C-alpha cells in the first residue's frame, strides 16, 4: 500500500490541496459519504470516478457535496476514538498491536478495493506523525503550513473553535505551564490563545517529523502553492509518486488560486491583537519566512 497523509494545523489549506490531488485518476481516498454513513461500512470502490464526475465537479464546500473526508466518525467507530479525541499528540508509544492491526486493516481494505496506485488521507490538528509512521512505516507525510497569523484569525471565526471555553476545555488539552503563563500574561486574550494553539500544533509537527527522511516527509507553505501552483503541484505529485497526466492537467486547469485572504488578518484583527500574536509566534514565523 502506497499511503500518503496530507496534514496541517487546520485552516491551513490542506483540504484544498488534498481535494485537488484526489482528482488524479490514480488516487484513492475516503469520502464524506463513507464518513457520514459509517454503519454501511462503505469501502469507496467508486470514490475516484464519482469525484471526477459531475457529482464531484459541481459540489461546493459548506453545502451538500461529495469529496474526500478526514473520516473522524468512521474511524472512531470502526477503528478507535483515539484518532478523533486525543487530548495531546499521538506518538509511537500509543500504538498497541491491536490498534496497529485495526488501522492497517481499515486502510488496506479500502486501498485494495479502490485499486488505485496511491491511497491518500488528510487530517488536521495534532501531528499524529509518530503514531501513524509507527503503524505505517511505508507512509509519506505532506505537511501544509500557513502563516500562523492567518490561521489564528481564521480559527476565531470558526463555529467549531472552542478556545472561548478556555484551554482546559478546548480541542487540544490543557496547556503546559509555559504556554499557560504566556496566555495569562496576555490577559487571557482569545486571539493570543489562537496563536498559542497554532504554535503548539506546529511544534508537534516539527518534533514528530524530525525522525523522518526527506523521502517520507515534505513541508510546503500554502502561500507558495498559491503563488506558484503549477510548480508546487508538480512537486507534490512527484513526492507522492504520481505522474502529471493529461487527465490531471485538464482537472488542474479548472482551479483558480487566489491570494486575497493572504493578509486578511491585518484588517480583521486590531493592531494590539495582531501585535500580541506576532510576539507570541515570532520564532515560528521567522523560521517559516513569514516575517
DADAVEN-V969311 format. One record per residue. N is the residue number from 1. BURIAL is + if it has 9 or more other ideal C-beta (glycine too) atoms within 8 Angstrom, else -. D_FIRST is the distance of its C-alpha to the first C-alpha in whole Angstrom. Layout:
n->N burial->BURIAL d_first->D_FIRST
n->N burial->BURIAL d_first->D_FIRST
This chain:
n->1 burial->+ d_first->0
n->2 burial->- d_first->4
n->3 burial->+ d_first->6
n->4 burial->+ d_first->10
n->5 burial->+ d_first->12
n->6 burial->+ d_first->16
n->7 burial->+ d_first->19
n->8 burial->+ d_first->22
n->9 burial->+ d_first->26
n->10 burial->+ d_first->26
n->11 burial->+ d_first->29
n->12 burial->+ d_first->27
n->13 burial->+ d_first->26
n->14 burial->+ d_first->22
n->15 burial->+ d_first->22
n->16 burial->- d_first->24
n->17 burial->+ d_first->21
n->18 burial->+ d_first->18
n->19 burial->+ d_first->20
n->20 burial->+ d_first->21
n->21 burial->+ d_first->17
n->22 burial->+ d_first->16
n->23 burial->+ d_first->19
n->24 burial->+ d_first->17
n->25 burial->- d_first->17
n->26 burial->+ d_first->13
n->27 burial->+ d_first->12
n->28 burial->+ d_first->11
n->29 burial->+ d_first->13
n->30 burial->+ d_first->15
n->31 burial->+ d_first->18
n->32 burial->+ d_first->22
n->33 burial->- d_first->23
n->34 burial->+ d_first->20
n->35 burial->+ d_first->21
n->36 burial->- d_first->25
n->37 burial->- d_first->25
n->38 burial->+ d_first->23
n->39 burial->- d_first->25
n->40 burial->- d_first->24
n->41 burial->- d_first->20
n->42 burial->- d_first->19
n->43 burial->+ d_first->15
n->44 burial->+ d_first->16
n->45 burial->- d_first->16
n->46 burial->- d_first->18
n->47 burial->+ d_first->17
n->48 burial->+ d_first->17
n->49 burial->- d_first->20
n->50 burial->+ d_first->22
n->51 burial->+ d_first->21
n->52 burial->+ d_first->22
n->53 burial->- d_first->25
n->54 burial->- d_first->29
n->55 burial->+ d_first->27
n->56 burial->+ d_first->25
n->57 burial->- d_first->27
n->58 burial->- d_first->30
n->59 burial->+ d_first->29
n->60 burial->- d_first->30
n->61 burial->- d_first->29
n->62 burial->- d_first->31
n->63 burial->- d_first->32
n->64 burial->- d_first->31
n->65 burial->- d_first->28
n->66 burial->+ d_first->24
n->67 burial->+ d_first->22
n->68 burial->+ d_first->18
n->69 burial->+ d_first->19
n->70 burial->- d_first->19
n->71 burial->+ d_first->19
n->72 burial->+ d_first->21
n->73 burial->+ d_first->23
n->74 burial->+ d_first->20
n->75 burial->+ d_first->18
n->76 burial->+ d_first->22
n->77 burial->- d_first->23
n->78 burial->+ d_first->20
n->79 burial->+ d_first->18
n->80 burial->+ d_first->21
n->81 burial->- d_first->23
n->82 burial->+ d_first->23
n->83 burial->+ d_first->20
n->84 burial->+ d_first->23
n->85 burial->- d_first->26
n->86 burial->+ d_first->26
n->87 burial->- d_first->30
n->88 burial->- d_first->28
n->89 burial->+ d_first->25
n->90 burial->+ d_first->22
n->91 burial->- d_first->22
n->92 burial->- d_first->20
n->93 burial->- d_first->23
n->94 burial->+ d_first->23
n->95 burial->+ d_first->20
n->96 burial->- d_first->21
n->97 burial->- d_first->19
n->98 burial->- d_first->20
n->99 burial->+ d_first->18
n->100 burial->+ d_first->15
n->101 burial->- d_first->14
n->102 burial->+ d_first->15
n->103 burial->+ d_first->13
n->104 burial->+ d_first->10
n->105 burial->- d_first->11
n->106 burial->+ d_first->12
n->107 burial->+ d_first->9
n->108 burial->+ d_first->7
n->109 burial->+ d_first->10
n->110 burial->+ d_first->10
n->111 burial->+ d_first->7
n->112 burial->- d_first->8
n->113 burial->+ d_first->12
n->114 burial->+ d_first->11
n->115 burial->- d_first->10
n->116 burial->+ d_first->9
n->117 burial->- d_first->8
n->118 burial->+ d_first->7
n->119 burial->+ d_first->7
n->120 burial->+ d_first->10
n->121 burial->+ d_first->13
n->122 burial->+ d_first->16
n->123 burial->+ d_first->19
n->124 burial->+ d_first->22
n->125 burial->+ d_first->24
n->126 burial->+ d_first->24
n->127 burial->+ d_first->21
n->128 burial->+ d_first->19
n->129 burial->+ d_first->17
n->130 burial->+ d_first->19
n->131 burial->+ d_first->18
n->132 burial->+ d_first->14
n->133 burial->+ d_first->13
n->134 burial->+ d_first->15
n->135 burial->+ d_first->12
n->136 burial->+ d_first->9
n->137 burial->- d_first->11
n->138 burial->- d_first->8
n->139 burial->+ d_first->8
n->140 burial->+ d_first->11
n->141 burial->+ d_first->14
n->142 burial->+ d_first->17
n->143 burial->+ d_first->20
n->144 burial->+ d_first->23
n->145 burial->+ d_first->26
n->146 burial->+ d_first->29
n->147 burial->+ d_first->33
n->148 burial->+ d_first->34
n->149 burial->+ d_first->37
n->150 burial->+ d_first->35
n->151 burial->+ d_first->33
n->152 burial->+ d_first->36
n->153 burial->+ d_first->38
n->154 burial->+ d_first->35
n->155 burial->+ d_first->34
n->156 burial->+ d_first->38
n->157 burial->- d_first->38
n->158 burial->- d_first->35
n->159 burial->- d_first->36
n->160 burial->- d_first->34
n->161 burial->+ d_first->35
n->162 burial->- d_first->36
n->163 burial->+ d_first->38
n->164 burial->- d_first->41
n->165 burial->- d_first->41
n->166 burial->- d_first->41
n->167 burial->+ d_first->38
n->168 burial->- d_first->39
n->169 burial->- d_first->38
n->170 burial->+ d_first->35
n->171 burial->- d_first->31
n->172 burial->+ d_first->31
n->173 burial->- d_first->33
n->174 burial->- d_first->36
n->175 burial->+ d_first->37
n->176 burial->- d_first->38
n->177 burial->- d_first->41
n->178 burial->- d_first->41
n->179 burial->+ d_first->39
n->180 burial->+ d_first->42
n->181 burial->- d_first->45
n->182 burial->+ d_first->44
n->183 burial->+ d_first->43
n->184 burial->- d_first->47
n->185 burial->- d_first->48
n->186 burial->+ d_first->47
n->187 burial->- d_first->49
n->188 burial->- d_first->46
n->189 burial->+ d_first->45
n->190 burial->+ d_first->42
n->191 burial->+ d_first->42
n->192 burial->+ d_first->42
n->193 burial->+ d_first->39
n->194 burial->+ d_first->37
n->195 burial->+ d_first->37
n->196 burial->+ d_first->36
n->197 burial->+ d_first->33
n->198 burial->+ d_first->32
n->199 burial->+ d_first->33
n->200 burial->+ d_first->31
n->201 burial->+ d_first->28
n->202 burial->+ d_first->28
n->203 burial->+ d_first->29
n->204 burial->+ d_first->26
n->205 burial->+ d_first->24
n->206 burial->- d_first->26
n->207 burial->+ d_first->26
n->208 burial->+ d_first->22
n->209 burial->+ d_first->21
n->210 burial->- d_first->23
n->211 burial->- d_first->21
n->212 burial->+ d_first->18
n->213 burial->- d_first->19
n->214 burial->- d_first->19
n->215 burial->- d_first->16
n->216 burial->+ d_first->14
n->217 burial->+ d_first->17
n->218 burial->+ d_first->19
n->219 burial->- d_first->22
n->220 burial->+ d_first->24
n->221 burial->+ d_first->27
n->222 burial->+ d_first->27
n->223 burial->+ d_first->31
n->224 burial->+ d_first->30
n->225 burial->+ d_first->27
n->226 burial->+ d_first->30
n->227 burial->- d_first->33
n->228 burial->- d_first->30
n->229 burial->+ d_first->28
n->230 burial->- d_first->27
n->231 burial->- d_first->27
n->232 burial->+ d_first->25
n->233 burial->+ d_first->22
n->234 burial->+ d_first->22
n->235 burial->+ d_first->21
n->236 burial->+ d_first->18
n->237 burial->+ d_first->17
n->238 burial->- d_first->17
n->239 burial->+ d_first->15
n->240 burial->+ d_first->12
n->241 burial->- d_first->12
n->242 burial->+ d_first->14
n->243 burial->- d_first->17
n->244 burial->- d_first->20
n->245 burial->+ d_first->21
n->246 burial->- d_first->24
n->247 burial->+ d_first->23
n->248 burial->+ d_first->22
n->249 burial->+ d_first->25
n->250 burial->- d_first->27
n->251 burial->+ d_first->25
n->252 burial->+ d_first->25
n->253 burial->- d_first->29
n->254 burial->- d_first->30
n->255 burial->- d_first->29
n->256 burial->- d_first->32
n->257 burial->- d_first->32
n->258 burial->- d_first->34
n->259 burial->- d_first->36
n->260 burial->- d_first->38
n->261 burial->- d_first->37
n->262 burial->+ d_first->36
n->263 burial->- d_first->40
n->264 burial->+ d_first->40
n->265 burial->+ d_first->41
n->266 burial->- d_first->44
n->267 burial->- d_first->46
n->268 burial->- d_first->44
n->269 burial->+ d_first->45
n->270 burial->- d_first->48
n->271 burial->- d_first->49
n->272 burial->- d_first->49
n->273 burial->+ d_first->46
n->274 burial->+ d_first->44
n->275 burial->- d_first->46
n->276 burial->+ d_first->45
n->277 burial->+ d_first->41
n->278 burial->+ d_first->42
n->279 burial->- d_first->43
n->280 burial->+ d_first->41
n->281 burial->+ d_first->38
n->282 burial->+ d_first->40
n->283 burial->- d_first->38
n->284 burial->+ d_first->34
n->285 burial->+ d_first->36
n->286 burial->+ d_first->37
n->287 burial->- d_first->34
n->288 burial->+ d_first->32
n->289 burial->- d_first->35
n->290 burial->- d_first->36
n->291 burial->- d_first->40
